[in-house]
Amino acid sequence: MPEPLTHRHCAPLPPGTPPLAGEALAALTAALPHWRIEGRELKREFRFPDFASALAFVNRVGEVAEREQHHPDIALAWGRVVIGTYTHSIGGLSENDFILAATIDALPH
C-alpha cells in the first residue's frame, strides 16, 4: 500500500518532468474528493463562519507552503478561501500539488 499523501513531502522536479496524466492523475484526483481540476490547476474552496477564521486558515496554509516549498495561489474573502495549486516549473500538475492539497485538507478548518 502506498504511503499516504500527508506523510510525503514535496520535492524538486528534474527539468523535463512532464505533468501528470492518465491513470496517475486519476488515482491522485480520486484520493482528494473535495478538490477539482480546473485547467492545469487543482482547486478547492473552503467556507468559514467569518473573516477572522478564514484568515487564520490562510496563515496555516502559508506555514505548510513554506515548509514544503510549494506555494499555492490563495484567494481570501469574508468566510471563504479558494486554494489553487499547480507546478509552475512543469506547467501542470505534479505529485507535489496533491501532497500539498492533502496536507491542507488535514489542517483544522
PDB file as gemmi writes it, atoms N, CA and C in Angstrom:
CRYST1    1.000    1.000    1.000  90.00  90.00  90.00 P 1                      
ATOM      1  N   MET A   1       0.849  -1.177   0.000  1.00  0.00           N  
ATOM      2  CA  MET A   1       0.000   0.000   0.000  1.00  0.00           C  
ATOM      3  C   MET A   1       0.894   1.239   0.000  1.00  0.00           C  
ATOM      4  N   PRO A   2       0.609   2.202  -0.875  1.00  0.00           N  
ATOM      5  CA  PRO A   2       1.461   3.391  -0.930  1.00  0.00           C  
ATOM      6  C   PRO A   2       1.311   4.254   0.322  1.00  0.00           C  
ATOM      7  N   GLU A   3       2.356   4.962   0.605  1.00  0.00           N  
ATOM      8  CA  GLU A   3       2.366   5.873   1.743  1.00  0.00           C  
ATOM      9  C   GLU A   3       1.328   6.977   1.533  1.00  0.00           C  
ATOM     10  N   PRO A   4       0.535   7.335   2.579  1.00  0.00           N  
ATOM     11  CA  PRO A   4      -0.462   8.399   2.410  1.00  0.00           C  
ATOM     12  C   PRO A   4       0.187   9.716   1.974  1.00  0.00           C  
ATOM     13  N   LEU A   5      -0.546  10.486   1.189  1.00  0.00           N  
ATOM     14  CA  LEU A   5      -0.030  11.769   0.706  1.00  0.00           C  
ATOM     15  C   LEU A   5       0.406  12.679   1.856  1.00  0.00           C  
ATOM     16  N   THR A   6      -0.306  12.635   2.972  1.00  0.00           N  
ATOM     17  CA  THR A   6       0.029  13.513   4.101  1.00  0.00           C  
ATOM     18  C   THR A   6       1.329  13.114   4.792  1.00  0.00           C  
ATOM     19  N   HIS A   7       1.872  11.955   4.466  1.00  0.00           N  
ATOM     20  CA  HIS A   7       3.160  11.523   5.031  1.00  0.00           C  
ATOM     21  C   HIS A   7       4.328  11.820   4.095  1.00  0.00           C  
ATOM     22  N   ARG A   8       4.026  12.299   2.915  1.00  0.00           N  
ATOM     23  CA  ARG A   8       5.060  12.608   1.925  1.00  0.00           C  
ATOM     24  C   ARG A   8       5.388  14.101   1.976  1.00  0.00           C  
ATOM     25  N   HIS A   9       6.467  14.465   1.308  1.00  0.00           N  
ATOM     26  CA  HIS A   9       6.879  15.864   1.226  1.00  0.00           C  
ATOM     27  C   HIS A   9       7.156  16.236  -0.228  1.00  0.00           C  
ATOM     28  N   CYS A  10       6.922  17.487  -0.540  1.00  0.00           N  
ATOM     29  CA  CYS A  10       7.192  17.993  -1.881  1.00  0.00           C  
ATOM     30  C   CYS A  10       8.687  17.941  -2.157  1.00  0.00           C  
ATOM     31  N   ALA A  11       9.021  17.668  -3.403  1.00  0.00           N  
ATOM     32  CA  ALA A  11      10.429  17.556  -3.790  1.00  0.00           C  
ATOM     33  C   ALA A  11      10.645  18.278  -5.112  1.00  0.00           C  
ATOM     34  N   PRO A  12      11.852  18.832  -5.304  1.00  0.00           N  
ATOM     35  CA  PRO A  12      12.149  19.465  -6.597  1.00  0.00           C  
ATOM     36  C   PRO A  12      12.015  18.440  -7.723  1.00  0.00           C  
ATOM     37  N   LEU A  13      11.575  18.911  -8.862  1.00  0.00           N  
ATOM     38  CA  LEU A  13      11.424  18.032 -10.025  1.00  0.00           C  
ATOM     39  C   LEU A  13      12.532  18.296 -11.021  1.00  0.00           C  
ATOM     40  N   PRO A  14      13.076  17.234 -11.612  1.00  0.00           N  
ATOM     41  CA  PRO A  14      14.123  17.436 -12.603  1.00  0.00           C  
ATOM     42  C   PRO A  14      13.576  18.129 -13.850  1.00  0.00           C  
ATOM     43  N   PRO A  15      14.422  18.891 -14.534  1.00  0.00           N  
ATOM     44  CA  PRO A  15      13.975  19.531 -15.780  1.00  0.00           C  
ATOM     45  C   PRO A  15      13.411  18.491 -16.740  1.00  0.00           C  
ATOM     46  N   GLY A  16      12.362  18.871 -17.431  1.00  0.00           N  
ATOM     47  CA  GLY A  16      11.757  17.973 -18.403  1.00  0.00           C  
ATOM     48  C   GLY A  16      10.703  17.037 -17.828  1.00  0.00           C  
ATOM     49  N   THR A  17      10.432  17.141 -16.524  1.00  0.00           N  
ATOM     50  CA  THR A  17       9.405  16.300 -15.926  1.00  0.00           C  
ATOM     51  C   THR A  17       8.050  16.664 -16.542  1.00  0.00           C  
ATOM     52  N   PRO A  18       7.330  15.687 -17.066  1.00  0.00           N  
ATOM     53  CA  PRO A  18       6.024  16.007 -17.656  1.00  0.00           C  
ATOM     54  C   PRO A  18       4.953  16.134 -16.570  1.00  0.00           C  
ATOM     55  N   PRO A  19       3.907  16.919 -16.833  1.00  0.00           N  
ATOM     56  CA  PRO A  19       2.782  16.971 -15.895  1.00  0.00           C  
ATOM     57  C   PRO A  19       2.111  15.598 -15.798  1.00  0.00           C  
ATOM     58  N   LEU A  20       1.447  15.359 -14.684  1.00  0.00           N  
ATOM     59  CA  LEU A  20       0.709  14.108 -14.508  1.00  0.00           C  
ATOM     60  C   LEU A  20      -0.396  13.994 -15.554  1.00  0.00           C  
ATOM     61  N   ALA A  21      -0.664  12.770 -15.953  1.00  0.00           N  
ATOM     62  CA  ALA A  21      -1.734  12.498 -16.917  1.00  0.00           C  
ATOM     63  C   ALA A  21      -2.211  11.065 -16.711  1.00  0.00           C  
ATOM     64  N   GLY A  22      -3.306  10.723 -17.348  1.00  0.00           N  
ATOM     65  CA  GLY A  22      -3.789   9.350 -17.374  1.00  0.00           C  
ATOM     66  C   GLY A  22      -4.108   8.778 -16.012  1.00  0.00           C  
ATOM     67  N   GLU A  23      -3.742   7.509 -15.831  1.00  0.00           N  
ATOM     68  CA  GLU A  23      -4.067   6.776 -14.612  1.00  0.00           C  
ATOM     69  C   GLU A  23      -3.434   7.394 -13.369  1.00  0.00           C  
ATOM     70  N   ALA A  24      -2.222   7.899 -13.488  1.00  0.00           N  
ATOM     71  CA  ALA A  24      -1.557   8.508 -12.331  1.00  0.00           C  
ATOM     72  C   ALA A  24      -2.339   9.729 -11.850  1.00  0.00           C  
ATOM     73  N   LEU A  25      -2.783  10.555 -12.782  1.00  0.00           N  
ATOM     74  CA  LEU A  25      -3.575  11.734 -12.436  1.00  0.00           C  
ATOM     75  C   LEU A  25      -4.929  11.317 -11.860  1.00  0.00           C  
ATOM     76  N   ALA A  26      -5.571  10.340 -12.460  1.00  0.00           N  
ATOM     77  CA  ALA A  26      -6.878   9.880 -11.988  1.00  0.00           C  
ATOM     78  C   ALA A  26      -6.800   9.317 -10.570  1.00  0.00           C  
ATOM     79  N   ALA A  27      -5.764   8.556 -10.279  1.00  0.00           N  
ATOM     80  CA  ALA A  27      -5.623   7.955  -8.950  1.00  0.00           C  
ATOM     81  C   ALA A  27      -5.427   9.025  -7.878  1.00  0.00           C  
ATOM     82  N   LEU A  28      -4.588   9.998  -8.156  1.00  0.00           N  
ATOM     83  CA  LEU A  28      -4.352  11.056  -7.171  1.00  0.00           C  
ATOM     84  C   LEU A  28      -5.592  11.938  -7.012  1.00  0.00           C  
ATOM     85  N   THR A  29      -6.279  12.206  -8.103  1.00  0.00           N  
ATOM     86  CA  THR A  29      -7.501  13.006  -8.035  1.00  0.00           C  
ATOM     87  C   THR A  29      -8.559  12.295  -7.193  1.00  0.00           C  
ATOM     88  N   ALA A  30      -8.681  11.002  -7.352  1.00  0.00           N  
ATOM     89  CA  ALA A  30      -9.657  10.220  -6.582  1.00  0.00           C  
ATOM     90  C   ALA A  30      -9.352  10.245  -5.088  1.00  0.00           C  
ATOM     91  N   ALA A  31      -8.084  10.421  -4.736  1.00  0.00           N  
ATOM     92  CA  ALA A  31      -7.690  10.456  -3.325  1.00  0.00           C  
ATOM     93  C   ALA A  31      -8.101  11.754  -2.639  1.00  0.00           C  
ATOM     94  N   LEU A  32      -8.476  12.774  -3.425  1.00  0.00           N  
ATOM     95  CA  LEU A  32      -8.843  14.084  -2.872  1.00  0.00           C  
ATOM     96  C   LEU A  32     -10.218  14.494  -3.403  1.00  0.00           C  
ATOM     97  N   PRO A  33     -11.290  13.916  -2.874  1.00  0.00           N  
ATOM     98  CA  PRO A  33     -12.614  14.136  -3.451  1.00  0.00           C  
ATOM     99  C   PRO A  33     -13.145  15.569  -3.361  1.00  0.00           C  
ATOM    100  N   HIS A  34     -12.611  16.384  -2.468  1.00  0.00           N  
ATOM    101  CA  HIS A  34     -13.094  17.761  -2.337  1.00  0.00           C  
ATOM    102  C   HIS A  34     -12.387  18.735  -3.284  1.00  0.00           C  
ATOM    103  N   TRP A  35     -11.364  18.258  -3.956  1.00  0.00           N  
ATOM    104  CA  TRP A  35     -10.606  19.090  -4.885  1.00  0.00           C  
ATOM    105  C   TRP A  35     -11.062  18.790  -6.303  1.00  0.00           C  
ATOM    106  N   ARG A  36     -10.942  19.772  -7.184  1.00  0.00           N  
ATOM    107  CA  ARG A  36     -11.306  19.584  -8.584  1.00  0.00           C  
ATOM    108  C   ARG A  36     -10.167  20.100  -9.468  1.00  0.00           C  
ATOM    109  N   ILE A  37     -10.087  19.565 -10.645  1.00  0.00           N  
ATOM    110  CA  ILE A  37      -9.099  20.043 -11.611  1.00  0.00           C  
ATOM    111  C   ILE A  37      -9.780  21.070 -12.501  1.00  0.00           C  
ATOM    112  N   GLU A  38      -9.183  22.243 -12.568  1.00  0.00           N  
ATOM    113  CA  GLU A  38      -9.640  23.313 -13.461  1.00  0.00           C  
ATOM    114  C   GLU A  38      -8.459  23.715 -14.327  1.00  0.00           C  
ATOM    115  N   GLY A  39      -8.522  23.365 -15.590  1.00  0.00           N  
ATOM    116  CA  GLY A  39      -7.392  23.653 -16.472  1.00  0.00           C  
ATOM    117  C   GLY A  39      -6.175  22.889 -15.998  1.00  0.00           C  
ATOM    118  N   ARG A  40      -5.140  23.631 -15.666  1.00  0.00           N  
ATOM    119  CA  ARG A  40      -3.917  22.980 -15.184  1.00  0.00           C  
ATOM    120  C   ARG A  40      -3.783  23.037 -13.667  1.00  0.00           C  
ATOM    121  N   GLU A  41      -4.817  23.531 -12.980  1.00  0.00           N  
ATOM    122  CA  GLU A  41      -4.768  23.695 -11.524  1.00  0.00           C  
ATOM    123  C   GLU A  41      -5.640  22.694 -10.782  1.00  0.00           C  
ATOM    124  N   LEU A  42      -5.227  22.427  -9.549  1.00  0.00           N  
ATOM    125  CA  LEU A  42      -6.011  21.678  -8.582  1.00  0.00           C  
ATOM    126  C   LEU A  42      -6.596  22.714  -7.637  1.00  0.00           C  
ATOM    127  N   LYS A  43      -7.934  22.742  -7.455  1.00  0.00           N  
ATOM    128  CA  LYS A  43      -8.582  23.798  -6.682  1.00  0.00           C  
ATOM    129  C   LYS A  43      -9.565  23.248  -5.666  1.00  0.00           C  
ATOM    130  N   ARG A  44      -9.718  24.043  -4.598  1.00  0.00           N  
ATOM    131  CA  ARG A  44     -10.737  23.750  -3.596  1.00  0.00           C  
ATOM    132  C   ARG A  44     -11.158  25.042  -2.924  1.00  0.00           C  
ATOM    133  N   GLU A  45     -12.441  25.118  -2.622  1.00  0.00           N  
ATOM    134  CA  GLU A  45     -12.968  26.240  -1.855  1.00  0.00           C  
ATOM    135  C   GLU A  45     -13.281  25.763  -0.444  1.00  0.00           C  
ATOM    136  N   PHE A  46     -12.894  26.569   0.531  1.00  0.00           N  
ATOM    137  CA  PHE A  46     -13.176  26.311   1.941  1.00  0.00           C  
ATOM    138  C   PHE A  46     -14.094  27.414   2.444  1.00  0.00           C  
ATOM    139  N   ARG A  47     -15.079  27.068   3.282  1.00  0.00           N  
ATOM    140  CA  ARG A  47     -16.013  28.037   3.851  1.00  0.00           C  
ATOM    141  C   ARG A  47     -15.788  28.170   5.352  1.00  0.00           C  
ATOM    142  N   PHE A  48     -15.966  29.389   5.856  1.00  0.00           N  
ATOM    143  CA  PHE A  48     -15.756  29.710   7.265  1.00  0.00           C  
ATOM    144  C   PHE A  48     -16.871  30.619   7.758  1.00  0.00           C  
ATOM    145  N   PRO A  49     -17.075  30.671   9.076  1.00  0.00           N  
ATOM    146  CA  PRO A  49     -18.166  31.496   9.602  1.00  0.00           C  
ATOM    147  C   PRO A  49     -17.893  32.998   9.595  1.00  0.00           C  
ATOM    148  N   ASP A  50     -16.628  33.379   9.387  1.00  0.00           N  
ATOM    149  CA  ASP A  50     -16.297  34.802   9.412  1.00  0.00           C  
ATOM    150  C   ASP A  50     -14.929  35.038   8.768  1.00  0.00           C  
ATOM    151  N   PHE A  51     -14.549  36.301   8.665  1.00  0.00           N  
ATOM    152  CA  PHE A  51     -13.281  36.660   8.035  1.00  0.00           C  
ATOM    153  C   PHE A  51     -12.082  36.192   8.862  1.00  0.00           C  
ATOM    154  N   ALA A  52     -12.166  36.363  10.181  1.00  0.00           N  
ATOM    155  CA  ALA A  52     -11.033  36.007  11.049  1.00  0.00           C  
ATOM    156  C   ALA A  52     -10.685  34.525  10.936  1.00  0.00           C  
ATOM    157  N   SER A  53     -11.694  33.665  10.878  1.00  0.00           N  
ATOM    158  CA  SER A  53     -11.443  32.222  10.752  1.00  0.00           C  
ATOM    159  C   SER A  53     -10.797  31.900   9.404  1.00  0.00           C  
ATOM    160  N   ALA A  54     -11.274  32.554   8.366  1.00  0.00           N  
ATOM    161  CA  ALA A  54     -10.701  32.342   7.035  1.00  0.00           C  
ATOM    162  C   ALA A  54      -9.244  32.796   6.996  1.00  0.00           C  
ATOM    163  N   LEU A  55      -8.977  33.949   7.597  1.00  0.00           N  
ATOM    164  CA  LEU A  55      -7.613  34.471   7.626  1.00  0.00           C  
ATOM    165  C   LEU A  55      -6.682  33.563   8.423  1.00  0.00           C  
ATOM    166  N   ALA A  56      -7.163  33.044   9.548  1.00  0.00           N  
ATOM    167  CA  ALA A  56      -6.344  32.126  10.354  1.00  0.00           C  
ATOM    168  C   ALA A  56      -5.994  30.876   9.539  1.00  0.00           C  
ATOM    169  N   PHE A  57      -6.954  30.390   8.763  1.00  0.00           N  
ATOM    170  CA  PHE A  57      -6.702  29.233   7.906  1.00  0.00           C  
ATOM    171  C   PHE A  57      -5.655  29.556   6.848  1.00  0.00           C  
ATOM    172  N   VAL A  58      -5.767  30.720   6.230  1.00  0.00           N  
ATOM    173  CA  VAL A  58      -4.781  31.140   5.228  1.00  0.00           C  
ATOM    174  C   VAL A  58      -3.379  31.156   5.845  1.00  0.00           C  
ATOM    175  N   ASN A  59      -3.266  31.626   7.056  1.00  0.00           N  
ATOM    176  CA  ASN A  59      -1.958  31.651   7.718  1.00  0.00           C  
ATOM    177  C   ASN A  59      -1.422  30.240   7.943  1.00  0.00           C  
ATOM    178  N   ARG A  60      -2.301  29.297   8.298  1.00  0.00           N  
ATOM    179  CA  ARG A  60      -1.862  27.902   8.458  1.00  0.00           C  
ATOM    180  C   ARG A  60      -1.424  27.322   7.109  1.00  0.00           C  
ATOM    181  N   VAL A  61      -2.164  27.646   6.057  1.00  0.00           N  
ATOM    182  CA  VAL A  61      -1.782  27.188   4.716  1.00  0.00           C  
ATOM    183  C   VAL A  61      -0.411  27.757   4.345  1.00  0.00           C  
ATOM    184  N   GLY A  62      -0.183  29.032   4.667  1.00  0.00           N  
ATOM    185  CA  GLY A  62       1.108  29.658   4.384  1.00  0.00           C  
ATOM    186  C   GLY A  62       2.264  28.955   5.074  1.00  0.00           C  
ATOM    187  N   GLU A  63       2.044  28.522   6.307  1.00  0.00           N  
ATOM    188  CA  GLU A  63       3.090  27.794   7.037  1.00  0.00           C  
ATOM    189  C   GLU A  63       3.414  26.474   6.349  1.00  0.00           C  
ATOM    190  N   VAL A  64       2.382  25.764   5.913  1.00  0.00           N  
ATOM    191  CA  VAL A  64       2.591  24.498   5.195  1.00  0.00           C  
ATOM    192  C   VAL A  64       3.331  24.748   3.884  1.00  0.00           C  
ATOM    193  N   ALA A  65       2.906  25.774   3.151  1.00  0.00           N  
ATOM    194  CA  ALA A  65       3.531  26.082   1.862  1.00  0.00           C  
ATOM    195  C   ALA A  65       5.016  26.400   2.024  1.00  0.00           C  
ATOM    196  N   GLU A  66       5.337  27.158   3.044  1.00  0.00           N  
ATOM    197  CA  GLU A  66       6.751  27.485   3.292  1.00  0.00           C  
ATOM    198  C   GLU A  66       7.543  26.240   3.655  1.00  0.00           C  
ATOM    199  N   ARG A  67       6.966  25.415   4.518  1.00  0.00           N  
ATOM    200  CA  ARG A  67       7.658  24.191   4.939  1.00  0.00           C  
ATOM    201  C   ARG A  67       7.900  23.271   3.740  1.00  0.00           C  
ATOM    202  N   GLU A  68       6.914  23.164   2.863  1.00  0.00           N  
ATOM    203  CA  GLU A  68       7.030  22.268   1.701  1.00  0.00           C  
ATOM    204  C   GLU A  68       7.720  22.923   0.511  1.00  0.00           C  
ATOM    205  N   GLN A  69       7.918  24.247   0.573  1.00  0.00           N  
ATOM    206  CA  GLN A  69       8.491  24.997  -0.551  1.00  0.00           C  
ATOM    207  C   GLN A  69       7.686  24.756  -1.832  1.00  0.00           C  
ATOM    208  N   HIS A  70       6.363  24.764  -1.658  1.00  0.00           N  
ATOM    209  CA  HIS A  70       5.429  24.621  -2.782  1.00  0.00           C  
ATOM    210  C   HIS A  70       4.268  25.556  -2.464  1.00  0.00           C  
ATOM    211  N   HIS A  71       4.141  26.612  -3.237  1.00  0.00           N  
ATOM    212  CA  HIS A  71       3.291  27.741  -2.866  1.00  0.00           C  
ATOM    213  C   HIS A  71       2.056  27.853  -3.755  1.00  0.00           C  
ATOM    214  N   PRO A  72       0.862  27.707  -3.154  1.00  0.00           N  
ATOM    215  CA  PRO A  72      -0.370  27.796  -3.931  1.00  0.00           C  
ATOM    216  C   PRO A  72      -0.807  29.236  -4.137  1.00  0.00           C  
ATOM    217  N   ASP A  73      -1.761  29.410  -5.036  1.00  0.00           N  
ATOM    218  CA  ASP A  73      -2.465  30.682  -5.150  1.00  0.00           C  
ATOM    219  C   ASP A  73      -3.588  30.633  -4.122  1.00  0.00           C  
ATOM    220  N   ILE A  74      -3.764  31.721  -3.392  1.00  0.00           N  
ATOM    221  CA  ILE A  74      -4.762  31.777  -2.326  1.00  0.00           C  
ATOM    222  C   ILE A  74      -5.621  33.017  -2.522  1.00  0.00           C  
ATOM    223  N   ALA A  75      -6.938  32.817  -2.552  1.00  0.00           N  
ATOM    224  CA  ALA A  75      -7.884  33.931  -2.604  1.00  0.00           C  
ATOM    225  C   ALA A  75      -8.659  33.931  -1.287  1.00  0.00           C  
ATOM    226  N   LEU A  76      -8.619  35.065  -0.601  1.00  0.00           N  
ATOM    227  CA  LEU A  76      -9.272  35.213   0.699  1.00  0.00           C  
ATOM    228  C   LEU A  76     -10.403  36.218   0.588  1.00  0.00           C  
ATOM    229  N   ALA A  77     -11.570  35.844   1.080  1.00  0.00           N  
ATOM    230  CA  ALA A  77     -12.724  36.739   1.151  1.00  0.00           C  
ATOM    231  C   ALA A  77     -13.433  36.464   2.472  1.00  0.00           C  
ATOM    232  N   TRP A  78     -14.439  37.252   2.781  1.00  0.00           N  
ATOM    233  CA  TRP A  78     -15.173  37.052   4.017  1.00  0.00           C  
ATOM    234  C   TRP A  78     -15.777  35.647   4.014  1.00  0.00           C  
ATOM    235  N   GLY A  79     -15.315  34.817   4.959  1.00  0.00           N  
ATOM    236  CA  GLY A  79     -15.861  33.475   5.118  1.00  0.00           C  
ATOM    237  C   GLY A  79     -15.501  32.483   4.034  1.00  0.00           C  
ATOM    238  N   ARG A  80     -14.526  32.815   3.219  1.00  0.00           N  
ATOM    239  CA  ARG A  80     -14.216  31.959   2.068  1.00  0.00           C  
ATOM    240  C   ARG A  80     -12.740  32.029   1.707  1.00  0.00           C  
ATOM    241  N   VAL A  81     -12.166  30.865   1.427  1.00  0.00           N  
ATOM    242  CA  VAL A  81     -10.786  30.776   0.937  1.00  0.00           C  
ATOM    243  C   VAL A  81     -10.791  29.814  -0.246  1.00  0.00           C  
ATOM    244  N   VAL A  82     -10.176  30.233  -1.343  1.00  0.00           N  
ATOM    245  CA  VAL A  82     -10.015  29.356  -2.503  1.00  0.00           C  
ATOM    246  C   VAL A  82      -8.521  29.123  -2.688  1.00  0.00           C  
ATOM    247  N   ILE A  83      -8.152  27.859  -2.733  1.00  0.00           N  
ATOM    248  CA  ILE A  83      -6.758  27.455  -2.933  1.00  0.00           C  
ATOM    249  C   ILE A  83      -6.634  26.850  -4.327  1.00  0.00           C  
ATOM    250  N   GLY A  84      -5.632  27.272  -5.063  1.00  0.00           N  
ATOM    251  CA  GLY A  84      -5.307  26.699  -6.361  1.00  0.00           C  
ATOM    252  C   GLY A  84      -3.825  26.388  -6.407  1.00  0.00           C  
ATOM    253  N   THR A  85      -3.484  25.218  -6.882  1.00  0.00           N  
ATOM    254  CA  THR A  85      -2.076  24.851  -6.957  1.00  0.00           C  
ATOM    255  C   THR A  85      -1.774  24.116  -8.259  1.00  0.00           C  
ATOM    256  N   TYR A  86      -0.616  24.420  -8.795  1.00  0.00           N  
ATOM    257  CA  TYR A  86      -0.048  23.650  -9.897  1.00  0.00           C  
ATOM    258  C   TYR A  86       1.458  23.870  -9.848  1.00  0.00           C  
ATOM    259  N   THR A  87       2.183  23.028 -10.525  1.00  0.00           N  
ATOM    260  CA  THR A  87       3.641  23.105 -10.502  1.00  0.00           C  
ATOM    261  C   THR A  87       4.095  23.961 -11.672  1.00  0.00           C  
ATOM    262  N   HIS A  88       4.491  25.184 -11.361  1.00  0.00           N  
ATOM    263  CA  HIS A  88       4.850  26.159 -12.392  1.00  0.00           C  
ATOM    264  C   HIS A  88       5.967  25.647 -13.300  1.00  0.00           C  
ATOM    265  N   SER A  89       6.948  24.979 -12.719  1.00  0.00           N  
ATOM    266  CA  SER A  89       8.120  24.564 -13.498  1.00  0.00           C  
ATOM    267  C   SER A  89       7.789  23.547 -14.583  1.00  0.00           C  
ATOM    268  N   ILE A  90       6.658  22.840 -14.453  1.00  0.00           N  
ATOM    269  CA  ILE A  90       6.275  21.878 -15.489  1.00  0.00           C  
ATOM    270  C   ILE A  90       4.987  22.295 -16.205  1.00  0.00           C  
ATOM    271  N   GLY A  91       4.395  23.394 -15.760  1.00  0.00           N  
ATOM    272  CA  GLY A  91       3.199  23.907 -16.415  1.00  0.00           C  
ATOM    273  C   GLY A  91       1.962  23.048 -16.234  1.00  0.00           C  
ATOM    274  N   GLY A  92       1.901  22.323 -15.139  1.00  0.00           N  
ATOM    275  CA  GLY A  92       0.750  21.456 -14.890  1.00  0.00           C  
ATOM    276  C   GLY A  92       0.833  20.844 -13.509  1.00  0.00           C  
ATOM    277  N   LEU A  93       0.133  19.755 -13.333  1.00  0.00           N  
ATOM    278  CA  LEU A  93       0.063  19.108 -12.022  1.00  0.00           C  
ATOM    279  C   LEU A  93       1.152  18.065 -11.836  1.00  0.00           C  
ATOM    280  N   SER A  94       1.708  18.067 -10.633  1.00  0.00           N  
ATOM    281  CA  SER A  94       2.674  17.047 -10.234  1.00  0.00           C  
ATOM    282  C   SER A  94       2.197  16.438  -8.919  1.00  0.00           C  
ATOM    283  N   GLU A  95       2.858  15.402  -8.479  1.00  0.00           N  
ATOM    284  CA  GLU A  95       2.528  14.801  -7.186  1.00  0.00           C  
ATOM    285  C   GLU A  95       2.639  15.843  -6.068  1.00  0.00           C  
ATOM    286  N   ASN A  96       3.542  16.801  -6.211  1.00  0.00           N  
ATOM    287  CA  ASN A  96       3.692  17.853  -5.197  1.00  0.00           C  
ATOM    288  C   ASN A  96       2.374  18.581  -4.929  1.00  0.00           C  
ATOM    289  N   ASP A  97       1.603  18.830  -5.976  1.00  0.00           N  
ATOM    290  CA  ASP A  97       0.328  19.532  -5.813  1.00  0.00           C  
ATOM    291  C   ASP A  97      -0.646  18.713  -4.974  1.00  0.00           C  
ATOM    292  N   PHE A  98      -0.645  17.413  -5.153  1.00  0.00           N  
ATOM    293  CA  PHE A  98      -1.542  16.540  -4.405  1.00  0.00           C  
ATOM    294  C   PHE A  98      -1.063  16.360  -2.967  1.00  0.00           C  
ATOM    295  N   ILE A  99       0.239  16.342  -2.769  1.00  0.00           N  
ATOM    296  CA  ILE A  99       0.784  16.306  -1.408  1.00  0.00           C  
ATOM    297  C   ILE A  99       0.375  17.570  -0.669  1.00  0.00           C  
ATOM    298  N   LEU A 100       0.553  18.721  -1.310  1.00  0.00           N  
ATOM    299  CA  LEU A 100       0.175  19.980  -0.688  1.00  0.00           C  
ATOM    300  C   LEU A 100      -1.320  20.016  -0.392  1.00  0.00           C  
ATOM    301  N   ALA A 101      -2.145  19.603  -1.340  1.00  0.00           N  
ATOM    302  CA  ALA A 101      -3.599  19.611  -1.147  1.00  0.00           C  
ATOM    303  C   ALA A 101      -4.010  18.708   0.012  1.00  0.00           C  
ATOM    304  N   ALA A 102      -3.452  17.527   0.081  1.00  0.00           N  
ATOM    305  CA  ALA A 102      -3.783  16.596   1.179  1.00  0.00           C  
ATOM    306  C   ALA A 102      -3.359  17.168   2.525  1.00  0.00           C  
ATOM    307  N   THR A 103      -2.206  17.809   2.551  1.00  0.00           N  
ATOM    308  CA  THR A 103      -1.712  18.419   3.788  1.00  0.00           C  
ATOM    309  C   THR A 103      -2.612  19.576   4.200  1.00  0.00           C  
ATOM    310  N   ILE A 104      -3.067  20.362   3.242  1.00  0.00           N  
ATOM    311  CA  ILE A 104      -4.004  21.456   3.529  1.00  0.00           C  
ATOM    312  C   ILE A 104      -5.320  20.883   4.054  1.00  0.00           C  
ATOM    313  N   ASP A 105      -5.803  19.808   3.445  1.00  0.00           N  
ATOM    314  CA  ASP A 105      -7.039  19.179   3.913  1.00  0.00           C  
ATOM    315  C   ASP A 105      -6.931  18.733   5.376  1.00  0.00           C  
ATOM    316  N   ALA A 106      -5.742  18.355   5.795  1.00  0.00           N  
ATOM    317  CA  ALA A 106      -5.547  17.863   7.164  1.00  0.00           C  
ATOM    318  C   ALA A 106      -5.504  18.984   8.193  1.00  0.00           C  
ATOM    319  N   LEU A 107      -5.395  20.235   7.740  1.00  0.00           N  
ATOM    320  CA  LEU A 107      -5.377  21.371   8.668  1.00  0.00           C  
ATOM    321  C   LEU A 107      -6.763  21.581   9.277  1.00  0.00           C  
ATOM    322  N   PRO A 108      -6.811  22.103  10.507  1.00  0.00           N  
ATOM    323  CA  PRO A 108      -8.125  22.439  11.057  1.00  0.00           C  
ATOM    324  C   PRO A 108      -8.792  23.524  10.226  1.00  0.00           C  
ATOM    325  N   HIS A 109     -10.058  23.319   9.906  1.00  0.00           N  
ATOM    326  CA  HIS A 109     -10.822  24.322   9.163  1.00  0.00           C  
ATOM    327  C   HIS A 109     -12.309  24.179   9.427  1.00  0.00           C  
TER     328      HIS A 109                                                      
END                                                                             
